[in-house]
Amino acid sequence: MGENCMRATAQFKVETDEHVAWLTLNRPEKRNTMGTLFFKELSENFDKFDQDLAIRAVIIKAEGKSFTAGTDLTEIGSLLSGKAADQREGTRNAILELQGSLNKIEQCRKPVIAAIHSHCIGGGIDLISACDIRMATKDAVFSIRETRMGIIADLGTLQRLPYIIGHGWFRELALTGRDFTAGEALQMGLITRICEDREALYTEARNLAGLMAECPPLTVQGTKEVILHSRDHGVDAGLQYVAQKNAAALPSEDVMEAVTAFMEKRKPVFQGK
């Protein structure tokens, strides 16, 4: 993918601005509900972001009135309606496949920012929980809506959200399925910033992504890997992992560039080497 270009698929628009990729949910007539094609294209896009050396950060945003109204129950529900044993096994495999698509967000080496406006419901929480950073407009409304629909949220919210907001808030929201506001989301740490409107939101997201893109890309990517490894394996394993990472990575050309630029009192130019 080259810089400063745009492409579109059935579910998304993809634009690149220097080292930042914008992934736009582009099904506004359906409030950006998430069906089988959504998950397929999401996975394909994140495979490309992960491999594209020019991309150093990703921003997810959405067209239309809502960020997302969640999983398309009309479409996905048909996959989950099996009664016979073999059909139930098919249901399990279908869920695992959908989980794998959202896992691609977390597994992407590049940091991912979710820029949320209006409604972020159900599967939308699964999606943003897999992102590294979340910010929202002041009118944003969130809900782990599956609880009210007789469904156990199964695409990552129950596994990831406690690490983001802590078990106190998390259990209240997961066990009630209630709506909560952007103000509450900021208070609990789900989002880091509230913006007045979408224009301000996207400006803020771009500025933050730009700060990431200015850093040595391999260092940013390695930091994300260490964060996730430490979360999943504990403190001691995380310390062992980061020691090995730095022993393998240092010194790098970007480290030498950082030192040289500091001594020459200029802005460093990092190449990811």
Secondary structure, 3 states (H helix, E strand, C coil): CCCCCEEECCCEEEEEECCEEEEEECCHHHCCCECHHHHHHHHHHHHHHHHCCCCCEEEEEECCCCCECCECHHHHHHHHCCCCHHHHHHHHHHHHHHHHHHHHHHHCCCCEEEEECCEEECHHHHHHHCCCEEEEECCCEEECHHHHHCCCCCCCHHHHHHHHHCHHHHHHHHHHCCCEEHHHHHHHCCCCEEECCHHHHHHHHHHHHHHHHHCCHHHHHHHHHHHHHHHHHCHHHHHHHHHHHHHHHCCCHHHHHHHHHHHHCCCCCCCCC
